[in-house]
Amino acid sequence: MLGLKRASRIYSLVIVLTYVLLLVLVIAGILPVSALAFVTMPTAIRAITLVLRDYENDQKLMKALGLNVIVVLAVPFLVSLGTVIGSL
């Protein structure tokens, strides 16, 4: 198994890479209006901070899980919304 510490680092890396890929796509002009998905970044940073700090405490991780749900639902929605707006 990965272990809690390594899993928390992998989770953090996946979230960071999501925003890096989005940035690359925005800069390349492929998804220019989808930059509005970056409004979720403070929530993602908070989730990452909690996961890296409290990975051994199930009770404290619950807040991070809630923040993760917000990010996982909001980012694709905002990217899609940006794509629709950009095609108008």
Backbone as JSON, one array per atom type, in Angstrom:
{
  "sequence": "MLGLKRASRIYSLVIVLTYVLLLVLVIAGILPVSALAFVTMPTAIRAITLVLRDYENDQKLMKALGLNVIVVLAVPFLVSLGTVIGSL",
  "N": [[0.83, -1.18, 0.0], [0.29, 2.34, -0.38], [0.49, 4.04, 1.83], [-0.4, 6.55, 4.22], [0.91, 9.06, 4.23], [2.3, 9.16, 1.77], [0.14, 8.84, 0.02], [-1.25, 11.21, 0.53], [0.51, 13.05, -0.52], [0.52, 12.3, -3.23], [-2.14, 12.83, -3.9], [-2.1, 15.63, -3.6], [-0.26, 16.31, -5.6], [-1.69, 15.51, -7.91], [-3.82, 17.34, -7.87], [-2.44, 19.78, -8.12], [-1.23, 19.37, -10.64], [-3.5, 19.36, -12.21], [-4.25, 22.08, -12.25], [-1.95, 23.13, -13.42], [-2.01, 21.96, -15.98], [-4.4, 23.09, -16.89], [-3.61, 25.79, -16.92], [-1.64, 25.71, -18.92], [-3.25, 25.06, -21.13], [-4.88, 27.31, -21.24], [-3.01, 29.38, -21.69], [-2.02, 28.53, -24.14], [-4.13, 29.1, -25.7], [-6.11, 27.31, -26.22], [-8.18, 26.77, -24.43], [-9.22, 29.43, -23.64], [-11.25, 31.0, -22.26], [-11.85, 29.37, -20.21], [-10.29, 29.92, -18.11], [-11.62, 30.88, -15.97], [-12.03, 28.81, -14.24], [-10.0, 28.92, -12.46], [-10.86, 30.23, -10.23], [-11.45, 28.4, -8.33], [-9.12, 27.72, -7.16], [-8.17, 28.72, -4.56], [-9.76, 27.16, -2.84], [-8.88, 24.61, -3.49], [-6.21, 24.79, -2.7], [-6.54, 25.08, 0.03], [-7.67, 22.57, 0.63], [-5.52, 20.88, -0.08], [-3.61, 21.75, 1.78], [-4.82, 20.97, 4.2], [-4.95, 18.17, 3.83], [-2.24, 17.45, 3.6], [-1.36, 18.18, 6.12], [-3.06, 16.93, 7.99], [-3.28, 14.18, 7.46], [-3.33, 11.87, 8.98], [-5.44, 12.05, 10.7], [-8.64, 11.25, 10.85], [-11.0, 12.67, 11.47], [-10.32, 15.38, 11.11], [-9.71, 15.3, 8.45], [-12.13, 15.21, 7.19], [-13.1, 17.79, 6.57], [-11.33, 18.49, 4.53], [-12.11, 16.61, 2.64], [-14.67, 17.51, 2.02], [-14.03, 19.99, 0.85], [-12.6, 19.03, -1.31], [-14.63, 17.81, -2.81], [-16.03, 20.07, -3.67], [-14.09, 21.25, -5.35], [-13.65, 19.2, -7.24], [-16.13, 19.04, -8.47], [-16.63, 21.68, -9.3], [-14.48, 22.57, -10.98], [-14.55, 21.05, -13.54], [-17.11, 21.88, -14.33], [-16.8, 24.69, -14.57], [-14.8, 24.82, -16.52], [-16.18, 23.68, -18.65], [-18.26, 25.56, -18.87], [-16.76, 27.8, -19.57], [-15.82, 26.93, -22.04], [-18.2, 26.78, -23.51], [-19.02, 29.49, -23.42], [-16.83, 30.6, -24.73], [-17.23, 29.63, -27.28], [-19.3, 31.04, -28.29]],
  "CA": [[0.0, 0.0, 0.0], [1.02, 3.6, -0.45], [0.66, 4.71, 3.11], [-1.15, 7.8, 4.29], [1.74, 10.21, 3.87], [2.54, 9.13, 0.32], [-1.15, 9.07, -0.64], [-1.58, 12.64, 0.63], [1.39, 13.74, -1.47], [0.05, 12.0, -4.58], [-3.36, 13.62, -4.06], [-1.69, 17.02, -3.78], [0.36, 16.4, -6.92], [-2.74, 15.42, -8.92], [-4.55, 18.6, -7.87], [-1.54, 20.8, -8.68], [-1.09, 19.11, -12.07], [-4.75, 19.78, -12.85], [-4.18, 23.52, -12.5], [-0.85, 23.37, -14.36], [-2.53, 21.63, -17.31], [-5.36, 24.13, -17.24], [-2.84, 26.99, -17.24], [-1.03, 25.49, -20.23], [-4.31, 25.14, -22.14], [-5.32, 28.71, -21.33], [-1.94, 30.15, -22.33], [-1.94, 28.09, -25.54], [-5.31, 29.58, -26.41], [-7.03, 26.2, -26.48], [-9.33, 26.99, -23.55], [-8.96, 30.75, -23.04], [-12.27, 31.48, -21.31], [-11.9, 28.43, -19.1], [-9.47, 30.42, -17.0], [-12.46, 31.16, -14.82], [-11.91, 27.68, -13.32], [-8.99, 29.23, -11.44], [-11.49, 30.74, -9.01], [-11.5, 27.3, -7.36], [-7.78, 27.45, -6.66], [-8.03, 28.86, -3.1], [-10.38, 26.0, -2.19], [-7.97, 23.48, -3.71], [-5.03, 25.0, -1.85], [-6.95, 24.77, 1.41], [-7.81, 21.11, 0.71], [-4.17, 20.31, -0.09], [-2.99, 22.07, 3.07], [-5.41, 20.1, 5.24], [-4.57, 16.78, 3.57], [-0.82, 17.27, 3.94], [-1.16, 18.38, 7.55], [-3.9, 16.09, 8.85], [-3.54, 12.91, 6.79], [-3.5, 10.78, 9.95], [-6.59, 12.33, 11.55], [-9.86, 11.09, 10.05], [-11.96, 13.73, 11.76], [-9.86, 16.62, 10.48], [-9.71, 15.09, 7.0], [-13.49, 15.37, 6.67], [-13.2, 19.11, 5.96], [-10.61, 18.41, 3.26], [-12.94, 15.84, 1.72], [-15.72, 18.42, 1.56], [-13.41, 20.95, -0.07], [-12.27, 18.29, -2.52], [-15.87, 17.65, -3.58], [-16.28, 21.37, -4.31], [-13.12, 21.42, -6.44], [-13.86, 18.17, -8.27], [-17.36, 19.35, -9.2], [-16.6, 23.03, -9.86], [-13.5, 22.75, -12.06], [-15.07, 20.65, -14.85], [-18.25, 22.73, -14.68], [-16.32, 25.99, -15.02], [-14.11, 24.62, -17.8], [-17.25, 23.51, -19.64], [-18.92, 26.85, -19.04], [-15.82, 28.63, -20.34], [-15.81, 26.43, -23.42], [-19.46, 27.2, -24.14], [-18.95, 30.94, -23.59], [-15.82, 30.88, -25.74], [-17.7, 29.26, -28.62], [-20.4, 31.93, -28.72]],
  "C": [[0.88, 1.25, 0.0], [1.38, 4.16, 0.91], [-0.01, 6.07, 3.05], [-0.33, 9.0, 3.82], [1.95, 10.28, 2.36], [1.24, 9.4, -0.45], [-1.53, 10.55, -0.59], [-0.72, 13.46, -0.33], [0.94, 13.51, -2.92], [-1.23, 12.78, -4.87], [-3.02, 15.07, -4.37], [-1.09, 17.23, -5.17], [-0.69, 16.38, -8.03], [-3.51, 16.74, -9.02], [-3.7, 19.71, -8.5], [-1.4, 20.61, -10.2], [-2.36, 19.47, -12.85], [-4.7, 21.26, -13.21], [-3.03, 23.87, -13.45], [-1.32, 23.08, -15.79], [-3.53, 22.67, -17.78], [-4.65, 25.42, -17.65], [-2.21, 26.87, -18.63], [-2.07, 25.63, -21.34], [-4.83, 26.56, -22.32], [-4.28, 29.54, -22.06], [-1.83, 29.8, -23.82], [-3.14, 28.55, -26.37], [-6.31, 28.5, -26.74], [-8.31, 26.36, -25.68], [-9.24, 28.36, -22.88], [-9.98, 31.2, -22.0], [-12.37, 30.57, -20.1], [-10.99, 28.82, -17.95], [-10.32, 30.73, -15.78], [-12.49, 29.99, -13.83], [-10.87, 27.93, -12.23], [-9.6, 29.84, -10.18], [-11.59, 29.66, -7.93], [-10.15, 27.04, -6.69], [-7.62, 27.67, -5.14], [-8.65, 27.68, -2.33], [-9.48, 24.78, -2.33], [-6.73, 23.59, -2.83], [-5.35, 24.67, -0.4], [-7.08, 23.26, 1.6], [-6.44, 20.44, 0.77], [-3.49, 20.54, 1.26], [-3.51, 21.15, 4.17], [-4.98, 18.65, 5.06], [-3.11, 16.53, 3.97], [-0.57, 17.38, 5.44], [-1.85, 17.32, 8.38], [-4.19, 14.71, 8.27], [-3.75, 11.74, 7.74], [-4.73, 10.95, 10.84], [-7.87, 12.32, 10.72], [-10.85, 12.23, 10.26], [-11.58, 15.03, 11.07], [-9.86, 16.51, 8.96], [-11.1, 15.3, 6.38], [-13.68, 16.73, 6.01], [-12.5, 19.11, 4.6], [-11.42, 17.64, 2.22], [-14.07, 16.71, 1.16], [-15.19, 19.44, 0.56], [-13.05, 20.28, -1.39], [-13.5, 18.1, -3.41], [-16.18, 18.94, -4.33], [-15.37, 21.53, -5.52], [-13.41, 20.45, -7.58], [-15.13, 18.43, -9.08], [-17.27, 20.69, -9.93], [-15.65, 23.18, -11.04], [-14.04, 22.28, -13.41], [-16.27, 21.5, -15.29], [-17.77, 24.06, -15.24], [-15.53, 25.9, -16.33], [-15.15, 24.45, -18.91], [-17.96, 24.82, -19.92], [-18.05, 27.8, -19.86], [-15.77, 28.22, -21.79], [-17.06, 26.87, -24.17], [-19.43, 28.71, -24.4], [-17.96, 31.29, -24.7], [-16.27, 30.54, -27.16], [-18.83, 30.14, -29.12], [-19.9, 33.04, -29.6]]
}
